[in-house]
Amino acid sequence: MKTVALLAVALVLAGTATAGRIVRLYDPATAVLVQELGADGMDIATASAREGWVDVVMDDRELDRASLYSRRFEVMPEEWSSLTDANRGNAGFYYSYEENNAFWATLAAQHADLVDTPVSIGTTVQGRAINMVLLTSNAGPAYKPAFIFTALTHAREPGGNSVLIDWANWLTTNYGSDTQATWILDNTRIYLVPIVNIDTYIANCNPAGGMLRKNQTPPDGVDLNRNFTYQWGYDDSGSSPDPYDDTYRGSSAGSEPETQAVMNFINTIDPIAGFHYHAYGGYLIHPWNYNNSATPDEATYDSWSGAMCAFSGYAAGRCGEVLGYNSNGDADDWGYYSGSGHPKIMIFTPEVDDNGFWGGQSDSTVIVAICSQCRPMNRWLCMNAPSFVGISEQEGAPVPGQLTVGAVTPNPVSGSAAVLVGIDSPAGARLTVFDISGRSVAEVSTANLRAGDNFVQFTMPSDAPSGVYVLRASAGGATGESRFTVLR
């Protein structure tokens, strides 16, 4: 009886719908259901392998098919799947294409010392410029590692764009007063590509659109997140050879101008880590996605994900683990693969926990919530990744021959660590561990220090949380520092 009642609701709602609707199908055998839906060419919005449901997009004529796939289902609110009449053209509380252009130009003008004027990295199918924005300060070391953040690769997922706008606002507003914002902009380069799939995003913001995912290549578009060159077309379940399928991978690897622009740009900046933002569901995904296998850095991915998801509450894992299906030719796998024209990137895809694709259009609290979930993850990644790849904080100016501090090993640290300290005058030497805010958290024993090189062993306090720390040595008026990361 419950199925019949829900189906009746679905059919009533179909009469008022102006675009596709998201239907949530409940089934504990999510992976099997995903395969069945994929074989039938259904548009899968997202899924939860752990909670046992799949969200699919169905147009008015398909809603009565829901009962064929699941005995229990529900039609989600219209706002989840399309812009309402009042918000078409301006995207409501999301930022339209025109509002994006105005925001980034204004931010660059207001914070000229921190934000560069947007620069084109390539063009779309229809010839629009795909803009990149660089955030960094004039302070800090000569070399600063790069981070990449993108959004709206799929044109119906504006929540990720909202997160990038919030991230840039937080960094620039808090620079000089917040220790983390200041350290990030002084020691890294933050590259943002706020809208990758511009043509279709514009189409989604007019009365005819709302649910379009692919780009505008004829006849029906290409899924840009199946068009990257690594493991492109690995199989026909992780992407589709059918031009009318929503996961169509394109005519060849890297065939699309938007994909080419992102790949070429990343290959020029060699980022060490980053996020490709998508929506929705509340997940933090990492490679390998093409075959759901562990990478050589699986332990690091798991520990980083655990630390970041402690802030967001997201479920973490590979695409096949959390969603129940694989993807090939995607940006994560291409970025992590070091044979793609760049060093290995510790890259993730956050699927922001939006209400569907457009659920925050008339409710700003939804957007505030996803920004609050993702901002700490952005901070954590930018604070920790430089230590992981061996890039240390710019050292002070020790007196030559008097005091030197080597790298803390292992790095990241989970328990005990060792550091090489070279010192001429051990009397009065002091070794102190500080957190990133400058608070002393531990004193390292110097009882056995002697003149010359010393390997010093120390253990981080058990209550010291994951984060970035500095070991500072001082003796004879000289100081030296070595930065390291703790992962619990």
N, C-alpha and C positions, 0 to 999 in steps of 0.2 A: 504493500500500500504506500510506503514511503516513496518508492521510486515513482509511482504514478503521480503522487502529489507534487513532487519536485518537478516532474516533467510538465505538469500543467502550469506551474509557475513559469517555467522556461518559455513555454509557448506564449503566455500572456506578455512576458517581457519582450519577446521577439517583436511584437507589434510596435513597440515604442523605440526600439533600438535604431540608432543611426549608423552604426558600424558594427564590426565584429564584437562579440562578447566573450569574456573569459569564463570558461566553465571548469570547475574543479571536480575532477574525477577521483574518488577515493578507492584505493586498492592496495593492500599490503604488498602485492607482487608488482611493485612499481616498475621495475626494469622490464618485466614481461609486457606490461601495459604500454610502456614507452615504445617498445619494439613494434607492437601491434599498431599503435597510432602512427608511428613513422612509416610503416609499410603502407598504410592507407593515405599517406600524404597529408596528415593533419598537422596544423601549425601548433607546435608545442611551445608554450610560453615559458614555463619552468616546471620543475618537479622537485619533490623531496623524497629521496630514497629512504630516509630515516623515519619520516612521518607517514609515508604511504599515500601520497596523492600526486596527481599530475594536473597542471593547468593547461588547457588547450584553448585556442581561439577558434570560435565557431561563428560563422555568419548566420543571418536569420534563417536561412534554409537548412542549416545543419543542426540547429539546437535540438531537434527531435531525435537526433542520432545519439545523444549522450547516453541514453539507457542501453544502447547496444554495447557500450564499452564498460559500463560500471552500474551496479545496482544502486549505488549511492553517489550522488553528485549534487552540486549546487551552482547556480548561475551567480557570478560575482557582480557587484554594483557596476552600473554603466560607466561611472567615472574611472574605474580601474582600467578600462580598455579604450576609451576615446575621450577627446576633449569635448566638453559640453558646449552648447551654442554660445554661451556667454564668454567662453575662453578661447574659441577658435580665432586665430590671428595674433593673440598675445600670449597664449599658453597658460593663462592664469598665473599662479604663483611660481611656475617654472619660467625660465628665461627663453623667450623666442630668439630667433636668429638675430633680429635687429637689436633686441635688448642685450644680447651677448656682445655684439659689436660695440655698443655704447658703453657697457660695463667695463670691458677690457681696455678700451681707449681712455676712459675716465680714470681707471686705476693706474694706468701708466702715467697719466698727467699728474695725478695726486701724489704718486710715490715714484718720482722719476729716478730716485737714487736706488730703488729696489726692483722696479718693474720696467722691463723694456717694452717699447711699442710693439704691438702684435706684428709678426712677420709671416709671410706665406711660405709654406713648405711644399706646396704643390696645389693642384686644382682638381675639382670634382669632374664627374662625367659632363656636367652642364657648364663647366668652366668657372665655377666659383672658387675663390682662394680658400685653402685650408690653413687657418692661422695657428701659429704657435706663440706662446708667451713665455718669456724667461724671467724668473724671479731669483735674484741673488743680490748681495750687498757688495760694496767696494772694499770691505774689510776682509781679513782672513788670509789664508795661504794663497800662493800663486796658483796652485792646482786645486780645483774643487771637483769632487766627483759629481756626476750628473744623475738625476732621477727623472723618470718619464711618467707622466700622468695623462691619460686620455679618457675621453667620454664620447658617448653617442656614436659609437661604431654601428650599433643598431639604432635606427632613427626613432624608435618608439620608446626609448629608455632615458628620459630627461633627468631622472633622479641623479645619475652620475654627474651630469653637468652642474647640477645644483651643488653637489659636494665639492667640485673643483672651485666653484665661485666662493663657497664658504672657506675653503682651504686657503685660497689666495687672500681673501679678506683677513683671515686670522693671522697669517704670517706678516702681512704688511702693517696691520693695526697694532700688533703686539711687538713688533721689532723694537728693540731698545729697552723694553720693560719686562718682557717675558724671557727667561733664560733659554728656553728651548727654541722659541721663534728666532731669537737673536743668533743662537748657535747654528741653527739650520741655514739661515740666509748668509751667515758669515763663512760657513764651511762647505756648502754644497751649492749646486746649480739645480733649480727646480724648473723643469720644462713641462708646460701644460699645453695639450691640444684639446680645447674644450668641445669642439664639434668636428668629428671626422666625417660623418655622413650628412653633409649639409643639405644637399638637394632634397633628400627624402624627409629630412626634419622639417624643412619648409613646407613640403607637401602635407606632412602630418598636421601642421598647424593651420590648415584651411578646411573648409567644410567637407571636402571629399576624403580627408585622410584621418589619421589617428593611430592606425594599427600597422602601417607599413614598416617593414623591418630592413629590407635590402636597399641597395643603391638604385640609381635610375638607369642602369645599362639595359637597353632593350633586349628581349621583349618584356621581361618581368623583373629585372634586377638581379643582383648577385649579393649573397650573404658575405659581407666583407670579412667576417670572422671565421670564414671557411676558405678564404682566398690567399692566405699567407703561404709562402713557398715550402716551409718545412712540413713534410708528411702530407702535402696537399693530395687529396684524393686517395688517401691510404685505404679506405674502404667506402662503401656506399651507405653505411649506417651512421658514420660520424659526419658525413656531408652527403649531398645528393648531386647526381649528374643531371637531374631533371631541371630545366630552366624555370619551371613554374613551381618548384618546391621552395619552401621558405629557407632551406639550408643549401640552396644551390651554390656550388663552389666556384662557378665561373668556367669559362672555356679553357683556361690554362692557369697554372700556378702564378699568382701575382699579376693576374690580367688587368685588374682594376686600378684606375689612377689614384683612388683614395688609398688603397693598400700600398701601392708603390710609393706614395708620398710619405706614409708612416714608416715604411721599411727604410727608405733612403735617408730619412731624417734621423732615425735611431742609429743607423750605421755611421752617421757623422758625429754623433755626440757620445756614443759608447756608454750608455747609462749603466750603473751598477745594480739598480733595482727600480721597481716602479709598480704602478697599479693601472690596469685597463678597466675602467669602471663600466659596469653594466647594471641592469635591473631585470628582475626583482627577485626576492625570496629570502635574502639574508644569509649569503654564503661568502666564503673566502676560498677561492679555487686556485690551485697551482698545478703545474705539469706533473707527469705527462698526461695529456688529455686524449691523445690519439689512440692509445691502447690501454689506458688506465693502469700503467705500470709505474713503479717507484723510480724517481730520478736518483743519481748518485748523492744528491743533497737532501734526500728525503727526511733525515733526522733533523736537519736545520729547518727545512720547510715546516715540519711538524711543530718544532719548538717555537719558531717565529709565529706561526699561525695561532698556536695556543696563547702566546703572549698578547697578540693583537685582538684575538676574539674574546679575551678576558674583558676588553673594553666594549666591544660591539655586541657580544652575545651571538655572533654568527656561527654557523656550522662550517667547519673547514675540511678540506680534502681535495682530491682530484675530482674532475668533472664526473667521472663514472661512479665515484663513491657517494657524492652528495646529491647529484641529480639523477643518477640511474642510467645515464647514457653518455657515450663518448663523443668527442668532437675532433675533427682533424683539419689541418690547415688553419689553426687558430693562432692568435697573436701571442698567447702565453708560450706555447710550444716553440714557436719561431724565435721568441725572445730568449728563452732559456738555452736553446741550441746554439753552441758557440761557433758552429760552422756556417752561420747565416750572414757573416760579414761583420760581426761584432763579438766582443767577449761575452761570456755567459752573463745573463741578466737574471737576478733573483726577482722574478716577475710574478704577479698575482692578478686574478680577476675578482674584485669584490662585486657581488651581486647585491646591490643595496636593498634594504628591507622596506621598499616602497609598497604602497597599496596598489598592487598591479603596476601598470606602466604609467598611468596618469593620475594616480590616486591622490596626489597632493595639489592638484590644480586649483581646487577651491578650499583647501584646508592647509594653511601654512604650517600648522603644527606637525603635519606629516613630514614636511621637508626639514623643519627644525630637528625632528627626531633622527632622520637619516644622517644629517650633517653631524649631529652630536655623537652618533655611533661611529662615523668614519673619520672624523678629525683626529681622535687619539690614535687610530691605526696609521694615519698619514704621518703623524709626529713620530710614532714608535719606529716606523720603517726608516725614516730619514735620520733618526738619531742612532740607530743600531747598525744599519747596513754598512756604513763606512768602516767600522771596526772589523766586520766580518771579512771584507775583502782586503784587509791589511793596510788600509789608509789611516794613518794616525793623525792625531791633532798636531797642529804646528807647535813644535816645542818652544820653550822659552829660550833665553840666551844664556846658557851656562858658560862659566869661565872656562876656556879651553884647557883641557888637562886636569880640571878640578872635579867635574861632576858630569856624568852622562848616564842616561837611563835608556835601556833597551826596551824592546817590545815585550808586553805581558804575554805569556804563553801558558796554556792554550788560550786562544781567543776566538770565539766566546768562551767565558769561564762559567763552569757550573758549580765548582766547589773550590779546590785549591788551585793556585797558580804560582808561576815563578817569573822572576824578572832579573835581567842582568843589570847591575848597577856598577858603574865605574867611578871610583872616588879616590882622591889623593889624601884627604884629611877626614878620616872616619869619626873623629871626636865630635860629638854634638850633632851628628847626622840624624835626620828625621825622615821617615817614610810614612806618608798619610794617604789614605784613600778618601776621595771626595765624590759625592754624587754630582749630577750635572748642574744642580742648583748651587753648588759650592759648599754644601754641608758636609762636615767631616763624618764619615761613617765607620772608619777603622784606622787603627794605628798598627803599623807593621814593625815587628821587633828589629832593632838595629844592634842588638847586643853583640853579635858575632861579626859585625862589619870590620873589614880590614882595608888597608890601602890597596888599591888596584881593583880588579874586577871581582864582583861578588854575585853569586846566584842566590837570590833571596826568595824563600818560599813563604807564602801567606795564604790564609783561608778567609774567604768572604764571610761575614756574619750570616747566619742562617736566615735572619729576618730582612736581609738586603734584597729588595725585589729585582726582577729583571729590569735592565736599563743600562745606560752608559755611565761609566765611572772614570775617574782620573787618579792615577797613582802619582803623587808629587813627592819628589826627593829634594831635600834642602840640606846644605852643608857649606860652611865657610863662606856664606854670602852668595852662593850659587844655587840655582834651582834647575830642575829638569822634570818633565812630565811624560807620562805614557798613558794613552787613553785605551780603554778596553770595555767590552760588553759582557754583562752577566745574563745568562739565560737559565732560568729555573725549569 
